[in-house]
């Protein structure tokens, strides 16, 4: 096998793409986007939720991620050729799911969330493929799944060198362990420690974002139209995370992971200065 020669001189176009990826990945989280869309702070919706809402959210998230993992492992690798991501098609599907869920309010979250999560995963994979990722590779498919852990900057990220790369480091070991386990034994033993660790790290981050979505749905008279709008903001948020993440992945294949990480941190420091 011939080693791929990595580029050392950054082109202006690639620097621009890295800056755009950084803007997407380090932006404010979903709550601010929902507040802007609804005209009502998400915190007001949190006060309207029933006492046992957190348990219901956790249960719905676990089911959703398990189904998403099954989809990622079994079906995402069917198309290999890069093409432009069909962002609007997946947004329309997510809006339809959100509209149906909005009719039933919080009671419909257990049914609606697995559907919208699967739609978002398909969109994330579409974006990954458009950036040259090979969906036939199991680690790439799991990489699509871990985008759900990328919710944008949050207060718990403030002490990190950067939210995105701190999260990448956190997920790296669990992703590799999960990929190795699935490659050997598939999904037949879903309680295996490697898979449990991988999903638990994602679930802990994704649950926080889903809670913000549910809080928005708790706003009185949200209805079907509001549910559709919330899901449009929801999927747009994760499409942005996927665009940023897989742009970085593409640049890593061109310049090497360490060179891209160094450039990313340099640009972040330059913007702060």
C-alpha positions in Angstrom: 0.0 0.0 0.0 1.3 3.4 -1.0 1.3 6.1 1.8 -0.8 9.1 0.9 1.3 12.3 0.9 -0.3 14.9 3.0 -0.3 18.6 2.0 1.6 21.0 4.2 0.6 24.4 2.7 -3.0 25.4 3.4 -5.0 26.9 0.5 -7.1 30.0 1.2 -10.2 28.0 0.3 -9.4 25.3 2.9 -8.7 27.9 5.6 -12.1 29.4 4.8 -13.8 26.1 5.1 -12.1 25.3 8.4 -13.3 28.7 9.8 -16.8 28.0 8.7 -16.7 24.5 10.3 -15.4 26.1 13.5 -18.2 28.6 13.4 -20.8 25.8 13.1 -19.2 23.6 15.8 -18.5 26.2 18.4 -21.8 28.1 18.1 -24.4 28.5 20.8 -26.6 25.5 21.4 -30.1 24.6 20.4 -31.9 26.5 23.2 -30.9 29.9 21.7 -32.1 28.8 18.3 -35.4 27.6 19.6 -35.9 30.8 21.7 -35.3 32.9 18.6 -37.8 30.8 16.5 -40.5 30.7 19.2 -40.1 34.1 20.6 -40.3 32.5 24.1 -37.4 31.4 26.3 -37.0 27.6 26.5 -36.7 28.0 30.3 -40.4 28.9 30.4 -41.2 25.5 28.8 -39.1 23.7 31.3 -41.2 25.0 34.2 -44.4 23.5 32.5 -43.0 20.0 32.3 -44.3 17.2 34.6 -42.1 16.0 37.4 -41.2 12.7 35.7 -40.3 14.3 32.4 -36.6 13.6 32.7 -37.1 9.9 33.1 -39.3 9.9 30.0 -36.7 11.8 28.0 -34.0 9.4 29.0 -36.0 6.4 28.1 -37.0 8.0 24.7 -33.3 8.9 24.0 -32.0 5.4 24.8 -34.6 3.8 22.5 -33.9 6.4 19.8 -30.1 5.9 19.9 -30.4 2.1 19.9 -32.6 2.2 16.8 -30.2 4.7 15.2 -27.3 2.4 15.9 -29.1 -0.4 14.2 -29.7 1.8 11.2 -26.1 3.0 11.1 -24.6 -0.5 11.3 -27.0 -2.3 9.0 -28.0 0.1 6.2 -26.0 3.3 5.9 -23.2 1.8 3.7 -25.4 1.0 0.7 -24.3 4.1 -1.4 -20.7 5.1 -1.8 -20.6 7.8 -4.4 -20.3 11.4 -3.1 -23.1 13.8 -4.0 -24.6 17.0 -2.8 -26.4 16.4 0.5 -30.2 16.6 0.3 -30.7 18.9 3.2 -34.3 20.1 2.4 -35.6 16.6 1.8 -34.6 15.5 5.3 -35.9 18.8 6.8 -39.3 18.2 5.2 -39.4 14.7 6.6 -38.4 15.9 10.1 -41.0 18.7 9.9 -43.7 16.1 9.0 -42.6 14.0 12.0 -42.6 17.0 14.3 -46.1 18.1 13.0 -47.5 14.7 13.9 -45.8 14.8 17.3 -47.0 18.3 18.0 -50.6 17.2 17.7 -50.1 14.8 20.7 -47.7 17.1 22.6 -45.4 15.5 25.2 -47.4 12.3 25.1 -46.1 11.6 21.5 -42.4 12.1 22.3 -41.8 8.4 22.8 -43.1 7.7 19.3 -41.9 10.8 17.5 -38.3 11.0 18.8 -37.1 7.6 17.3 -38.5 8.6 14.0 -37.0 12.1 13.9 -33.6 10.7 15.2 -33.5 8.2 12.4 -34.3 10.9 9.8 -31.6 13.1 11.2 -29.1 10.2 11.1 -29.9 9.7 7.4 -29.3 13.4 6.8 -26.0 13.3 8.8 -24.8 10.3 6.7 -25.8 12.2 3.5 -23.7 15.1 4.6 -20.8 12.8 5.5 -20.9 11.2 2.0 -21.0 14.6 0.4 -17.7 15.4 2.2 -16.1 12.3 0.7 -16.6 9.9 3.7 -16.9 6.2 2.9 -20.1 4.9 4.5 -19.0 1.3 3.8 -16.5 1.9 6.7 -18.1 0.9 10.0 -16.2 3.6 12.0 -17.5 6.2 9.6 -21.1 5.0 10.2 -20.5 5.2 14.0 -18.9 8.6 13.5 -22.3 9.7 12.0 -24.0 8.5 15.1 -21.8 10.4 17.5 -22.7 13.7 15.8 -25.8 13.5 18.2 -23.3 14.3 21.0 -22.3 17.5 19.3 -24.8 20.1 20.5 -22.7 23.2 20.1 -21.0 25.2 22.9 -22.5 24.7 26.4 -21.4 25.9 29.9 -19.7 22.6 30.7 -17.4 23.1 27.7 -16.0 26.5 29.0 -13.1 24.9 30.8 -12.0 22.9 27.8 -9.4 23.9 25.2 -12.3 23.7 22.8 -15.7 22.0 23.1 -15.3 20.2 19.8 -11.9 18.7 20.3 -12.5 17.9 23.9 -15.6 15.9 22.8 -13.7 14.2 20.0 -11.1 13.0 22.6 -13.9 11.8 24.9 -15.6 9.8 22.2 -12.5 8.4 20.4 -11.9 5.4 22.7 -15.5 4.4 23.0 -16.1 4.7 19.2 -13.1 2.4 18.5 -14.2 -0.1 21.1 -17.7 -0.2 19.7 -16.5 -0.6 16.1 -14.2 -3.4 17.1 -16.9 -5.2 19.0 -19.5 -4.9 16.2 -17.0 -6.0 13.6 -16.5 -9.2 15.5 -19.9 -10.0 17.0 -22.4 -7.6 15.4 -25.3 -6.3 17.4 -26.4 -9.6 18.8 -25.3 -8.8 22.3 -26.5 -5.2 22.7 -25.7 -5.1 26.4 -22.0 -5.5 25.8 -19.9 -3.0 27.8 -18.3 -1.5 24.6 -21.7 -0.6 23.1 -23.1 0.5 26.4 -20.2 2.9 27.0 -20.5 4.3 23.4 -24.2 4.9 23.6 -24.1 6.3 27.2 -21.6 9.0 26.3 -23.8 10.1 23.3 -27.0 9.8 25.3 -25.7 12.1 28.1 -25.1 14.9 25.6 -28.1 14.2 23.3 -30.5 14.1 26.3 -29.7 17.7 27.2 -30.5 18.8 23.6 -33.7 16.7 23.5 -34.8 18.2 26.8 -34.6 21.7 25.2 -36.7 20.5 22.3 -39.3 19.0 24.7 -39.3 22.2 26.7 -40.1 24.1 23.5 -43.0 21.7 22.8 -44.4 22.3 26.3 -45.1 25.9 25.3 -49.0 26.2 25.4 -50.8 25.8 22.1 -47.7 24.7 20.2 -49.8 22.4 18.0 -48.8 20.7 14.8 -47.4 23.8 13.1 -45.2 24.6 16.1 -44.0 20.9 16.3 -43.0 21.1 12.7 -41.1 24.4 13.2 -39.3 22.9 16.3 -38.2 19.9 14.4 -37.0 22.1 11.5 -34.8 24.0 14.0 -33.8 20.7 15.6 -32.6 19.0 12.4 -31.0 22.2 11.1 -28.9 22.3 14.2 -27.6 18.8 13.7 -27.1 19.2 10.0 -24.8 22.2 10.9 -23.0 20.0 13.4 -22.5 17.3 10.7 -21.4 19.8 8.1 -18.8 21.2 10.5 -17.6 17.8 11.7 -17.3 16.1 8.3 -15.6 19.2 6.8 -13.0 18.8 9.5 -12.7 15.0 8.7 -12.2 15.8 5.0 -9.5 18.3 5.8 -7.8 15.8 8.1 -7.6 13.4 5.2 -5.8 16.1 3.2 -3.5 17.7 5.8 -3.4 15.2 8.7 -5.4 15.2 12.0 -2.8 17.0 14.1 -2.2 19.8 11.5 -6.0 20.4 11.3 -6.3 20.4 15.1 -3.5 22.9 15.4 -4.9 25.1 12.7 -8.4 24.9 14.3 -7.0 26.0 17.7 -4.9 28.8 16.1 -8.0 30.2 14.3 -10.0 30.0 17.6 -7.3 31.9 19.4 -7.1 34.5 16.6 -10.8 35.1 16.7 -10.8 35.6 20.5 -7.9 38.0 20.2 
